[in-house]
Amino acid sequence: APTEDTVPAEDTEPTEAATEKEEKPLEKPVRGSISGNTYTNDFASLTFTKPKNWKYQSDANIALYMGVADEMYDLDCESFLQISGTMYDMMVMDETTGTSVSITFENLETTNNVGLSESDYLHALKRQLTVNDPSCKFGSRGQAYLSGNQYATLPVTLEYKGMVVRQTYYVRAQGKY
């Protein structure tokens, strides 16, 4: 599941470029690719162009953030998810403000969440966040469209190391992911 730095601050909107594809969606997750300023992931049907001053994080930095060995990122995406349950595919950050966006995959079978609707998943996430930090405040659940796909959303505000952190979780199920 995403963490406190997964979505930009409330008043910052990342740019996104929608792509039209007529191909059948991929059934298994694959790593996205970065070309210049643009991240693309065919499995997630997402294309994201980072703002000029933001920096894509290396796999080594993401592994450190996740608390896994660097070698995990040598595995294919499906194997990684079978072992770990969740995987950050991409993180991009404005290092001056800490604002960031990340793309995360979860193997719902590995994490015992298979069969949950997006709404049920957000409800479970809300319970988990409240257990970890009772100060969490939640906005109203909603819906958003990214690259033509519908996502269930949940805005969250919490305090972390003396900072107020605002994030929004965007959730979309795709098979067992």
N, C-alpha and C positions, 0 to 999 in steps of 0.2 A: 504494500500500500504506500502511497506517496507520503512524504514528510513535510515539515514546515517550510521548506523552500521549493516546493514543487510548482507553484503558480505565482505569477507576478503579483505585486502589490495591487490593491483594489483599483487604483487610479491609473494603472499601466496596462495597456492592451497590447499584447504581442501581435506582430503581423503574421498572417498565414495566407498561403497561396493554395487555393483549392485546385485539385487536378481532376480531370475527367478521364476515367479509365473504363474501357468496355470489357476488360478481362474479368474472369471469375475470381472472387476474393480468395486469397491464400488460406488454407485450412490450418497451417502450422505457423507459429511466429518465426520471423526472421529478423536479423539485425537490420536496422536502418543504415543509411549511408549519408555521409556529409560531403557535399561538393561545394567548395567556396563557402558561402554564407547560408546554404540551404541544406536542411536535413530532410530526408525522404524515407518513409517506411511503407513498403507495399502491403505488408500484412495489416497494419493499422490504417491504411489508406490515408496517411497524413503527410503533408508537406509543410515545413515550417522554415521561414526565412528569418534569421536572427537580426535584431537591431544592430546597427553599426558597431557600437562599443561593447557588445556582449561577446563572451568567449565560450566556445564549446569546451566541455571538460573531457579530458582523456579517459580512456578505460581504466587506467591506473588510479586516477582520482576518484572515479565512480566506485571502483572496487574498494578503495579506502573508506569512502562514505558509507558503502553498504556493509563493510566489515567482512568482506570475503577476499580470498586470495586472488591476486592479479590473474593467475592462470585460469580462473573461472571464465574470464572473457575470451579465452582461446577456444572454448567449447561453442558448439552451435547453440542457438537460442533455446531450442526445445530441451536439450540436455541440461543446460544451465537451470532452466525452470523446473526440471524433474528433480534436481538436487536441492535447489534453494527455495523454490516456490515463487519467488519474486525476482525481477530483474529490472534495473534501470537501463534502458536502451540508450537514452540520450539525456544529457543535462547541459543546459546553456545558462550562463549567468552574467549579470552586470556586476562585476567585481567591486565597483564603487558603492553600489546601494545594497547588494546582496539579493536583489530581485532575480528570480530564476524560473525556468520552465524545465520540467523533466517528463520524459515518456517512460512509463513503467508497465511491464507485463506481469501478470500473475497466472500461474497454473492453478486453476480452481480445484482440481482434483488433489494436487499436492497440499494445498492449504485448507482442505476440507470445506470449501465454499461452493462446490459444484451444485448446480440447481438453484442457486440464489438469483432472483431477478436483480436488476440494477438497483431498484428501490430497496429490496431486502439487503443488498450488499452495503448500501449507504447507511442503512439502519444499524447493521452490525459494525460498520466502521465508526459510526457515531458513538456506540457503546464502548468500543475499544479505545477511542480517543479520550472519552470521559474517564475511563478507568486509569489511563496513563496520565491524564491531566484534568482534574475536576474543574479547572478554570476555563475550559473550552466553552466558547459561545458559538452557537450555530445559527446561520441564517436559514431562510426557507429553501427547501429543495426546489430545483428547477430543471429546465432542459436547455441544452445549447446544441448548436450544429457546428461541427468542424469538418471541413473537407467533405461536406455532404452527408455526414453521419451524425445521428442523434445520440447525445450523451445525457445521462442524468447527472445533475450537479448538486454539490453541497458546499456552501460557503462556511468557513470556519475562521474564528479569531481566537488566538491564544497568546499567552505570554511565554517567552522563551529567553532565558538568560537576560531578563530585564528589558527585552524588546517586545513590542506588540507585533505579532505575526498574523498576517491575513493571507489566507489561501483558499482556493476553490478546488475541490476534487471534481474531475470529469471522469465518469465511469461508463464504459460500454463493453458489454459481453460479446465475445466472438467465439463460439464453440465452447471449449473448456477453458478459455482464456479471457 
